[in-house]
Amino acid sequence: MNKKKHMFLKNRYLLLLDVLSIFMACAVTYFAIFTEVVFPVETVLVVGCLYSAIVFLVNRAFGNYAVAWQYSGTSELIKLLLLNFLSGVLLLLSIEGLVFCLPNLDNLRRANIVIIMMTTLCMVLYRLFFKEIYMSRKGHPRNNLSGSEKSKRVLIVGAGDAARLIIADTAQQNNDYKIVGMVDDNPAKVGKMLFGYKVLGTREDIVHVCQQLQVDIIIMAIPSAYAEDRQNILTLCNQTKCQIKTIPSLFELMRNPEQKKLIREVKIEDLLEREPVLLDNKEINQLVNGKTVMVTGGGGSIGSELCRQIMRFSPAKLVIVDIYENNAYDIQMELNELYPYNKPVVLIASIRDKERLEEIFEEYHPQIVFHAAAHKHVPLMETSPREAVKNNVFGTYNLAKTADKFQVEKFVMISTDKAVNPTNVMGATKRICEMIIQCMETISETDFVAVRFGNVLGSNGSVVPLFKKQIEKGGPVRVTHEEVTRFFMTIPEAAQLVIQAACYAKGGEIFVLDMGKPVKIYNLAENLIRLSGHTPNDDIKIEIIGLRPGEKLYEELLMDCEGLEKTANSKIFIGRPQSLSAEEMEIKLDMLRSVVETSDDEMLRSLLEQIVPTYIKDNEKFNRESLAEKGQTERVC
């Protein structure tokens, strides 16, 4: 039995009440009119049956008897009024046609209007009455079934439709929540009763209300709020000792329409002062739909999300290439379940193996390549610099040459902010990768581009999962330096912008993603501790351990000489390409090959300095200068 039919059967009592209301309105109205003559029983029956039939058919046709009225709001009541108006018009028109058969009806046109108004009033009143009774039994503070001593006292931030959904959800789930009220920034709502609960004040009153009413949980019901507002409200909530929950943003709901839980924990992503990404789906569809797309490193954090986003636009075939079979298997199983009729091809291969790459390109002929495979961990690459060069530099070179040989349409490489004025081997190798991409553009029909962005929350090796593990163990949370800052964005946001940037690619560009405001890692650690229900440096200590080899205090997204150009997307910019001939690049790569074959890591670093003039081996000196100036040091590219 489907849900609508089930709800209609539950509402059969409302239908019965509607019919009784109609006959009662007819009887009362006609009795008032025919005080001195015989009561017109025949007229009451005809009009009552006719009006009942019209009301039933109209409301059934528009699904009004499938509404869960205990969770209804303004929109449902407006719909009920409009349908009753339509039913009333149909009744009056029908009676005009019956005047010839029943002459008594001719004198009752005004009485029929009164009947329509009385019936409508009754239908609205007892629906509201039953809703109030239901809310009182389920979740109203005056008679809360779960209002035991163990129930959690809840304050809702926001008194709009989202708050109504939360109230309905908590009532339906019959969980241990006892809603004590709401706060809202709209002064017109303050002090009024909405959805059965009082609006107790504005956001500025959150701390006071929580203390006065002994609130345990704050639920943020503001899915469409600007990032700056969310950040401000979360800051106020963090001044309380309450657990903070929220509902998914509109962006999150659109990305995960199958999401079942309405209320969830506040995630660190919610603390980023960033607005949702607005994509041009038409352009992306033209880029991806019906094409064969390859993603290298497709099992990694960014690579796997690229695969998820690409599959939304129905490629002819998605080819996932990764050297680590466990990650590749995970994304394969996930996509096989979601897209059983367009399963991806998952291949285990290393981008260092040029012959294997050519085999893959020969068989599948990808038209678009997203290159996300790389060694990215800064401290590990400091101790294994030759591996960073082999994988990042020569792996990218192999892939780029193969893409050129098999006439790929677009080649998009994932770069990093660490490639800008690098103070570590990983950043230097990624800068060389950017140079390779720009050189290939000068000799190939393929559009070669790079997309540069900072850290992504939740990626493998990022600070957030590490901090969470340290918090679970009771601390301490280890931060490298009190002043260290990083740019952050979410994994889905990064992947979506990479695909959008590919739409703008004409060849040779370095696309720079707008990362928003840099985040101080110390503040990030404090927020994570608070979100876990603890007090920083009281319940869980924050320990400063010092910067690791190759790390910067401040990251940059653009070198001084690159400049910026705007694109159609406000979050994507283009860095001006730097000129370097293919012949020069080949000479530099030959030099790198020779040094990599030796075991001299120091010689390798010296050569990286020659190839990447902005590379600084002495990151300690760079950080001292940055700290002294509280900004970024200007250098000539």
DOLUMRO-622266 format. One line per 4 residues: number of its first residue (from 1); for each residue x, y, z of C-alpha. Coordinates in steps of 0.2 Angstrom, whole numbers. Each point is the difference from the previous one (the first is absolute). Layout:
REM residues N
NUM> X/Y/Z  ... .
REM end
This chain:
REM residues 637
1> 0/0/0  8/17/-5  2/14/12  -14/11/-8 .
5> -13/-14/0  5/-3/18  -2/18/5  -16/1/-9 .
9> -7/-14/11  6/8/15  -9/16/-5  -16/-9/-3 .
13> -6/7/16  3/18/-6  -10/-4/-15  -14/-6/11 .
17> 1/17/10  0/10/-16  -16/-8/-6  -8/2/17 .
21> 6/19/0  -8/2/-17  -17/-7/6  1/9/16 .
25> 3/17/-9  -14/-4/-12  -12/-4/14  4/15/11 .
29> -1/12/-15  -16/-6/-7  -8/-1/18  5/18/3 .
33> -9/5/-17  -15/-11/1  -6/5/17  -19/2/-5 .
37> -2/-14/-13  3/-19/-1  19/-4/2  6/-5/-18 .
41> 8/-17/4  1/-4/-19  10/15/-3  12/-3/14 .
45> 3/-18/-7  2/6/-18  12/14/4  9/-10/14 .
49> 3/-15/-11  5/11/-15  12/10/10  8/-15/9 .
53> 3/-9/-17  9/16/-7  10/2/16  6/-18/0 .
57> 4/0/-19  10/16/0  10/-3/16  3/-18/-5 .
61> 6/6/-18  12/12/8  6/-12/13  -6/9/15 .
65> -7/-15/8  18/-7/0  7/14/10  7/-4/18 .
69> -9/14/8  9/-3/17  15/7/-9  -8/13/-11 .
73> 5/18/-1  -6/16/-9  2/-7/-17  -12/-15/3 .
77> -13/12/8  1/12/-15  -2/-15/-12  -16/-5/10 .
81> -7/17/-1  3/1/-19  -8/-17/-3  -15/4/11 .
85> -2/16/-11  1/-10/-15  -13/-13/7  -11/15/5 .
89> 0/7/-18  -4/-17/-7  -14/-2/12  -8/17/-5 .
93> 2/-4/-19  -8/-17/3  -15/7/10  -3/12/-15 .
97> -2/-15/-10  -12/-8/12  -12/15/2  -11/-6/-13 .
101> -3/-17/9  -1/7/17  -8/18/0  3/1/19 .
105> 19/2/-4  -3/16/-9  -2/10/15  15/-7/10 .
109> 15/6/-10  5/11/15  -3/-14/12  11/-11/-10 .
113> 15/13/2  -3/-1/19  1/-19/-1  16/1/-9 .
117> 8/12/12  -7/-10/16  7/-17/-8  17/8/-3 .
121> 1/7/17  -4/-17/8  12/-9/-11  15/11/5 .
125> -5/1/18  -1/-19/4  16/-3/-10  9/13/10 .
129> -8/-8/16  6/-17/-4  17/6/-4  2/9/16 .
133> -6/-16/10  13/-11/-10  14/13/4  -5/1/18 .
137> 0/-19/2  16/-2/-10  12/15/3  -9/15/8 .
141> 9/6/16  -17/0/9  -2/-18/-2  16/-8/-7 .
145> -1/-19/0  19/-1/0  1/14/13  8/-11/13 .
149> 15/5/10  11/-9/-13  -7/10/-15  12/13/-8 .
153> -6/18/0  1/8/-17  2/17/-7  -3/3/-18 .
157> 9/14/-9  -11/6/-14  -19/1/0  -4/-3/-18 .
161> -5/-15/-10  15/-10/5  -5/2/18  -17/-7/-4 .
165> 8/-15/-8  11/-3/15  -15/1/12  -10/-12/-11 .
169> 15/-12/-1  3/0/19  -19/-3/2  0/-14/-12 .
173> 16/-9/6  -6/2/18  18/2/6  6/7/16 .
177> 0/18/-6  -10/13/10  -1/16/-10  0/15/11 .
181> -2/14/-13  8/9/-15  11/15/-4  -1/10/-16 .
185> 8/16/-6  -17/6/-7  -6/12/13  -18/-2/-5 .
189> 1/-18/5  7/3/18  -12/-3/14  -13/-9/-12 .
193> -5/-19/0  5/-8/-16  -4/-19/-3  -5/-2/18 .
197> 16/8/7  5/17/6  14/10/-9  10/5/15 .
201> 12/13/-8  13/3/-13  17/-8/-3  7/12/13 .
205> -10/-8/13  6/-18/-3  12/0/14  -12/7/13 .
209> -15/-11/-6  11/-16/2  5/5/17  -17/5/6 .
213> -9/-15/-7  14/-13/3  1/-4/-19  10/-16/-4 .
217> -1/0/-19  0/14/-13  -7/-4/-17  4/12/-14 .
221> -15/1/-12  7/12/-12  5/-10/-16  0/15/-12 .
225> 10/12/12  16/8/-7  16/-7/5  5/15/10 .
229> -17/-1/10  3/-18/4  17/3/6  -6/14/11 .
233> -14/-10/7  11/-15/3  12/11/9  -14/6/12 .
237> -5/-18/2  17/-5/5  -1/12/15  -12/-12/8 .
241> 4/-18/5  -14/-7/-11  1/-13/-13  -2/8/-17 .
245> -9/-8/-14  -7/6/-17  -10/-5/-15  8/-3/-17 .
249> 3/16/-11  -10/1/-16  16/-4/-9  3/-15/10 .
253> -18/-6/-3  2/3/-19  16/-10/0  -7/-14/11 .
257> -19/-1/-4  -1/-17/8  6/6/17  -12/-6/13 .
261> 5/8/16  -7/18/2  11/4/15  18/-3/0 .
265> 16/5/10  8/16/-5  16/-4/-11  15/11/-1 .
269> -5/4/-18  -14/10/7  12/11/8  8/5/-16 .
273> -4/18/-5  -5/-6/-18  -15/1/-11  -7/-15/-10 .
277> 8/-3/-17  -11/5/-14  3/-11/-16  -5/2/-18 .
281> -7/-17/-2  -4/3/-18  19/3/-4  6/-15/11 .
285> -13/-11/-9  7/5/-17  17/-4/6  -3/-17/8 .
289> -16/-7/-7  3/-14/-13  19/1/2  13/-12/6 .
293> 8/8/16  16/-6/9  4/4/18  17/-5/6 .
297> 2/-2/19  -19/-3/-1  0/-9/17  7/15/10 .
301> -10/13/8  -1/13/-14  1/-14/-14  -15/-10/7 .
305> -10/16/2  4/5/-18  -7/-17/-5  -16/2/10 .
309> -3/17/-8  4/-6/-17  -12/-14/0  -14/12/4 .
313> 2/6/-18  -1/-17/-8  17/-2/-9  1/-14/-13 .
317> 13/-8/11  10/4/15  17/-7/1  7/0/18 .
321> 19/-3/1  9/-2/17  15/-9/7  -9/-4/17 .
325> -12/-14/-3  -10/3/17  -5/17/-4  -4/-4/-18 .
329> -11/-15/6  -10/11/12  -4/13/-13  -4/-13/-13 .
333> -12/-9/12  -8/17/4  -3/5/-18  -5/-17/-6 .
337> -15/1/13  -5/17/-5  2/-2/-19  -3/-19/-4 .
341> -3/4/-18  16/11/-3  13/-9/11  17/8/0 .
345> 16/-9/-6  12/-1/14  19/-4/-4  15/-2/11 .
349> 14/9/-7  15/12/4  2/16/-9  19/-4/0 .
353> -3/-14/-12  -2/8/-17  -2/-16/-9  -15/-5/11 .
357> -7/18/-3  1/-2/-19  -9/-17/2  -14/8/9 .
361> -2/15/-12  1/-12/-15  -15/-10/7  -11/14/7 .
365> 5/16/-10  -5/12/14  -6/17/-6  3/9/17 .
369> 13/-4/13  -1/6/18  17/-3/7  -1/-1/19 .
373> 13/-13/4  15/7/10  10/-2/15  -7/15/11 .
377> 7/-3/18  12/14/3  11/-7/15  1/-18/-9 .
381> 6/8/-16  13/9/9  8/-16/6  -3/-9/-17 .
385> 3/14/-13  4/-12/-14  -16/-9/1  -9/17/-1 .
389> 9/4/-16  -3/-17/-7  -18/0/3  -6/18/-1 .
393> 12/7/-14  3/-15/-11  -17/-8/3  -8/16/-6 .
397> 12/1/-14  -4/-18/-6  -19/3/2  1/17/-10 .
401> 11/-8/-14  -12/-14/-1  -15/11/-1  8/10/-14 .
405> 4/-16/-9  -18/-6/0  -8/17/-3  -9/3/16 .
409> -11/16/-1  3/6/18  13/-4/13  -3/8/17 .
413> 13/-2/14  -4/2/18  13/12/8  2/8/17 .
417> 4/16/8  16/-7/6  6/2/-17  1/19/3 .
421> 17/5/7  2/-18/6  10/-3/16  -1/-19/-2 .
425> 4/-13/-13  -18/-5/-3  -4/18/-4  15/2/-12 .
429> -5/-16/-9  -18/6/-3  7/16/-6  10/-9/-13 .
433> -16/-10/-5  -8/17/-3  15/5/-11  -2/-17/-10 .
437> -18/3/-3  3/18/-6  14/-7/-12  -11/-14/-6 .
441> -13/13/-5  13/8/-13  3/-16/-9  -17/-10/1 .
445> -17/1/-7  -6/-5/18  -6/14/11  12/-2/15 .
449> -5/9/16  3/0/19  -12/4/14  8/6/16 .
453> -8/0/17  4/-2/19  -4/-13/13  -16/-10/-1 .
457> -9/-5/16  0/-18/4  12/-5/-13  13/-14/3 .
461> 14/8/11  -10/16/4  0/7/18  -18/-3/3 .
465> -1/-19/1  17/1/10  -8/12/12  -15/-10/2 .
469> 10/-16/4  10/10/13  -16/7/8  -8/-18/1 .
473> 15/-5/10  -2/14/12  14/11/-7  11/9/-2 .
477> -4/8/-16  17/4/-9  2/16/-10  16/4/-8 .
481> -1/19/3  -12/12/8  1/12/-16  -1/-13/-13 .
485> -14/2/-13  -7/-10/-14  -13/2/-14  -14/-12/1 .
489> -14/-6/-10  -11/-16/0  4/-15/-11  -16/2/-10 .
493> 2/18/-3  18/-2/-6  -5/-14/-12  -15/10/-7 .
497> 11/15/-3  13/-11/-9  -13/-6/-12  -7/17/-3 .
501> 18/7/-3  2/-14/-13  -15/8/-10  10/17/-1 .
505> 16/-9/-5  8/7/-17  17/-6/4  15/5/11 .
509> -10/8/14  3/-3/18  -17/2/8  0/6/18 .
513> -15/-4/11  -7/13/12  4/-8/17  -8/14/10 .
517> 8/6/16  15/-10/7  -3/-9/16  11/0/15 .
521> 3/-19/4  1/4/19  -18/7/-1  -5/-15/-11 .
525> 6/-11/15  -10/10/12  -16/-1/-10  2/-19/-2 .
529> 2/-3/18  -15/11/4  -10/-10/-13  5/-16/9 .
533> -8/7/16  16/5/9  8/16/5  17/4/-8 .
537> 15/0/12  -11/-6/14  -8/-16/-5  13/-3/-14 .
541> 16/9/-2  8/7/-15  18/-3/-2  12/10/-11 .
545> 13/-11/-8  9/11/-12  -1/0/-19  5/-15/-10 .
549> 13/-1/-13  -5/9/-16  -15/8/8  -5/19/-2 .
553> -9/11/12  -11/7/-13  -5/-7/-17  -2/10/-16 .
557> -10/-4/-15  8/12/-13  18/5/-4  3/19/-1 .
561> 3/0/-19  -15/-11/-5  -14/12/1  -19/-5/0 .
565> -13/0/-13  -19/-3/4  -11/-14/-7  -18/-2/-1 .
569> 0/-8/17  4/12/14  10/-14/9  12/-4/-14 .
573> 14/11/-6  14/-2/-13  18/3/4  10/7/-15 .
577> 10/-14/-8  19/1/2  10/-3/-16  12/-15/-1 .
581> 5/-9/-16  -2/-18/-2  18/-2/-4  5/9/16 .
585> -12/-12/10  8/-15/-8  17/5/5  -5/3/18 .
589> -9/-17/1  15/-9/-7  10/8/14  -13/-5/13 .
593> 1/-18/-7  19/-1/2  -1/7/18  -14/-12/5 .
597> 10/-15/-5  13/5/13  -3/-1/19  4/18/3 .
601> -15/9/7  9/16/3  5/1/-18  -18/-3/-5 .
605> -6/15/11  13/11/-8  -6/-5/-17  -18/4/5 .
609> 6/17/5  7/3/-18  -15/-7/-8  -13/9/11 .
613> 8/17/4  -13/4/14  4/-16/9  8/3/17 .
617> 8/-14/9  2/9/16  -18/1/6  5/6/18 .
621> 7/16/-7  -15/2/-11  -12/-2/15  10/12/11 .
625> -2/13/-14  -18/-3/-2  -3/0/19  9/17/1 .
629> -10/8/-13  -17/-9/4  -2/-3/-19  8/-7/-15 .
633> 17/5/-6  1/7/-18  12/-8/-12  3/0/-18 .
637> -5/-15/-10 .
REM end
